[in-house]
Amino acid sequence: MASQPPILDEFLGGIAVQIQNRDGAKLQDLLQIEPPLSEAYQRLIQELRQRYPPGPQSDSDLLQRCEALIPRTKGGSSWTAFPTFMKLYFTFLRDVNTDNLLDTYNQLKALLNQCVLALGDSQMGVVVLPTVLYLSKVLAKLAMGLDRRPELIAHILRMEGSMDNDESIEKVTLVEQSANVVREAFIKCLTDRTGTPGPQGKPEGKRVGIYLMANLCLKLLFQCGKLRNAEQMFASITAQSPPLAHFPASQRVTYLYYLGRYLFSNNLFYPALIALQAAYDQCHRQAISQRHLILAYLIPCNIIMGRFPSRKLLQRPEANGLTDKFEQLCRLIVRGDYIAFREYLSPSSPAAEWFARKGILLTIRNRCEIMVWRSFCRKVFIHSGFHGDPQAQAQRGPPPYLYLEKLTVATRWLQSQHRQAQLSNGVNHATPDFHFYGSQVIPEPIDPDFKGLDGSEIPTAQQLLEKFGDYLAPDGFFDEGGHWHENMPGRLIDGNPGADYDAFELDPYAEATEDGPEADKQSLLMDEVESILASLLTQGLMRGYLTHRNPRFAIPGARVRGALPTGFPNIWETIFAREKDDDSVPGWVRPPPPGALGAAGGGRVVNLSGARPVGVQ
Amino acid sequence: MSNSTQTQTKADASEQPQQQQKPQVLEEDDEFEDFPVEDWPQEEAEQNGSAANGGNEHLWEESWDDDDAAEDFSKQLREELKKVEASH
């Protein structure tokens, strides 16, 4: 060992050269931390342990040696963050103990933090950009690995007792902590003032790192479910970034994928569709796994807007694994069986689990059911609506219409079909035949708070107290003056609840009428069917009007085009017509239009607007 | 150092069998991987080197309303509605 020349000197010499050359890539190449480390690094570690064993003295000695690395400026501010970073790098190599991955994580994070500080320097910062990216990736990998395998550090957390600390403090996961550090680096890149900054600018200086850092940060934020934290990032990008088109394809596609997913989860489906379609169109055709993930969001985005994936699309290799899930979904929307649709997306269904893992279950469930109802109404209209009198081309004939009663009849029939199917399968989801409380169309068990209210018996005060005692007889209460009073155990604050109990006060839906329970049953469902139709009409997914007294859906102005196309317009066309005028996508900086001032980069035209109507050649 | 390699390799290795159990190869990971190359021309993004960017192929169905009266659900629904009409 003693015969070998000191490797640290050699190493520091190499670093100094790269600093002098401002060669960030080579600098990063020297600053390895991820195992397995080569022989030379093992020697370096040995030497550090011998010559600079842990302790304040050797740390300050190390720092002194690192300070010699940076060029001295006359009186100007020098790049002090870098020597400190280098010292941390050496102590990291020397001290890291991967038996404790939590410590490793924290040391690595501190190292990255210091490197980000070094990145902040307006002159020299850009030299460490590749190192920041490299360290960020290693940190992200470690954080996400530990997130997936929490048992690797559970014993450490237990030992340190940090798992049962103050409940009132929000726990920040390792992944989120990493995202926060990476975001700092992103901001340093975005706010670099070198050359021409802003949307007119080009990726120069640290700005080349904007989307590299943003993409890594977004990956981490998606992993830890803190999408909301991305909002500020997208806003800053919109305000300050050069156009995305100036960046390499890999960065563009990755960014548009995350942006599209973000917009999708914010219910901005049209901008999401544009971003995801562009990501798909620009993605390398051999990058099957990335294309697959993009499609997993592009397809539901289109379905929600009324456009289904074609057979051709679903036969592409990247659609493998998506086909059956989405085909079945589309089939159910077309069929119009809302109960089958709900069952397909209910917690017990394997498909729902898949949709949930993708983070799209609730969006699909909430946004697509209305289309199922449209199909259902359409079919009922086809079979039992009045389609207008073809003979009476004269002006006098009534417009086509559908009695809503037919819809209620069809709904009850659908419910009975499913009940029978359930019984014959030996499944009993405890779907009551009928109940006065809650929805008439949702065959799910009654909310426990409304359980037992269907009975004719009015609950006794004792029963109420047992059930709602915490409310009726709490430990204390505030009086009109806002003063707190302790309450005797079991004393009813508002007197005896049974005394003026009125069964109907608890019924949020309807009141019993003199027509008798059969008619009431019918009117409850009718109310709900009317609401559903009103919603369809408001959204423009059906066209016409409702009459309430003699409940009908009427389709005026159908003489030319016919009742069906008039009353049930094409969903995609309807939504697209509403959205197409604004094709701006928040978070996506596009080149200024030709002719706009300072169009220096206008020579390179990249077609980024992936969203064009189908069929337009 | 080498410990961490082992641990991480272990972590990767233990994920592998789970993935293999699943029938679809593409289902294994929801992580958007880094691309092996940084940049590529638009031609390499297009399917089968087609001229325009995928817009030529018919990827989306806009008209999917079902007018097939012979389809099971429609048939049953029609019969049921007929029954009710007759009873009125």
Contacts between the chains, C-beta under 8 A, distances in Angstrom:
chain1	res1	chain2	res2	distance
A	35	B	1	4.4
A	35	B	2	6.1
A	35	B	4	5.4
A	35	B	5	4.2
A	36	B	1	7.3
A	36	B	2	6.6
A	36	B	5	5.4
A	37	B	1	5.8
A	45	B	1	7.7
A	96	B	1	7.0
A	96	B	4	7.9
A	98	B	1	6.6
A	98	B	3	4.3
A	98	B	4	3.3
A	98	B	7	6.6
A	99	B	3	6.1
A	101	B	4	7.3
A	101	B	7	6.9
A	104	B	4	6.6
A	144	B	31	7.9
A	145	B	8	6.4
A	145	B	11	5.4
A	148	B	11	7.4
A	148	B	15	7.7
A	149	B	11	5.3
A	149	B	14	8.0
A	152	B	7	6.8
A	152	B	11	7.3
A	219	B	31	7.4
A	219	B	32	6.7
A	248	B	38	4.8
A	248	B	39	3.7
A	249	B	35	7.9
A	249	B	38	7.7
A	249	B	39	5.0
A	249	B	40	5.1
A	249	B	45	7.3
A	250	B	34	7.4
A	250	B	35	3.9
A	250	B	37	6.8
A	250	B	38	5.1
A	250	B	39	6.5
A	250	B	40	7.9
A	251	B	38	7.8
A	253	B	35	7.4
A	254	B	32	6.3
A	254	B	34	7.9
A	254	B	35	7.4
A	257	B	32	5.9
A	258	B	32	7.5
A	280	B	54	7.4
A	281	B	45	6.4
A	281	B	46	7.9
A	281	B	53	4.5
A	281	B	54	5.5
A	282	B	42	6.9
A	282	B	45	5.1
A	282	B	53	7.9
A	283	B	45	5.9
A	284	B	35	6.8
A	284	B	37	7.4
A	284	B	40	5.3
A	284	B	44	5.6
A	284	B	45	5.8
A	285	B	44	6.4
A	285	B	45	5.9
A	285	B	46	6.5
A	285	B	47	5.7
A	286	B	44	7.9
A	287	B	35	6.1
A	288	B	26	7.3
A	289	B	26	6.5
A	289	B	29	7.5
A	289	B	33	6.0
A	290	B	32	6.3
A	290	B	33	6.6
A	290	B	35	6.9
A	292	B	26	4.8
A	293	B	30	7.1
A	293	B	32	5.5
A	302	B	60	5.8
A	306	B	62	7.2
A	307	B	60	4.4
A	307	B	61	6.7
A	307	B	62	5.5
A	308	B	60	6.8
A	308	B	61	4.4
A	308	B	64	5.2
A	309	B	59	7.1
A	309	B	60	6.6
A	309	B	61	7.4
A	310	B	58	5.2
A	310	B	59	5.4
A	310	B	60	5.9
A	310	B	61	5.3
A	312	B	57	5.9
A	312	B	58	5.8
A	312	B	59	6.5
A	313	B	57	7.9
A	313	B	59	4.5
A	313	B	60	7.3
A	316	B	47	7.5
A	318	B	26	7.4
A	320	B	24	6.1
A	320	B	25	7.2
A	320	B	26	5.3
A	321	B	24	3.7
A	321	B	25	7.8
A	321	B	26	4.4
A	321	B	27	5.0
A	330	B	64	6.9
A	333	B	64	8.0
A	334	B	64	5.7
A	334	B	65	7.2
A	334	B	66	4.7
A	335	B	66	7.0
A	335	B	71	7.8
A	335	B	73	5.1
A	336	B	66	8.0
A	336	B	73	7.2
A	337	B	73	6.2
A	357	B	30	7.0
A	358	B	30	7.3
A	375	B	65	7.2
A	375	B	66	7.0
A	378	B	65	6.6
A	379	B	66	7.7
A	379	B	73	7.8
A	379	B	74	5.8
A	379	B	77	5.8
A	380	B	77	7.0
A	380	B	81	7.0
A	382	B	67	7.4
A	382	B	69	7.5
A	382	B	74	7.7
A	383	B	74	7.4
A	383	B	77	6.2
A	383	B	78	4.2
A	383	B	81	5.1
A	383	B	82	7.8
A	384	B	78	7.9
A	384	B	81	4.4
A	384	B	82	7.9
A	384	B	85	6.8
A	406	B	81	6.2
A	406	B	84	7.8
A	409	B	80	7.6
A	409	B	81	7.0
A	409	B	84	5.2
A	410	B	77	6.2
A	410	B	80	6.9
A	410	B	81	6.5
A	413	B	77	7.4
A	413	B	80	4.7
A	417	B	76	7.6
A	568	B	65	7.0
A	570	B	62	6.3
A	570	B	63	6.2
A	570	B	65	7.9
A	572	B	60	8.0
A	572	B	62	4.4
A	573	B	62	6.8
A	606	B	42	7.2
A	607	B	42	7.6
A	607	B	53	6.8
A	610	B	53	7.1
A	612	B	55	5.6
A	614	B	55	7.9
A	614	B	58	6.9
A	614	B	59	6.9
A	614	B	60	4.9
A	614	B	62	6.2
A	615	B	58	7.7
A	616	B	55	7.1
A	617	B	52	7.7
A	617	B	55	7.6
A	617	B	56	6.6
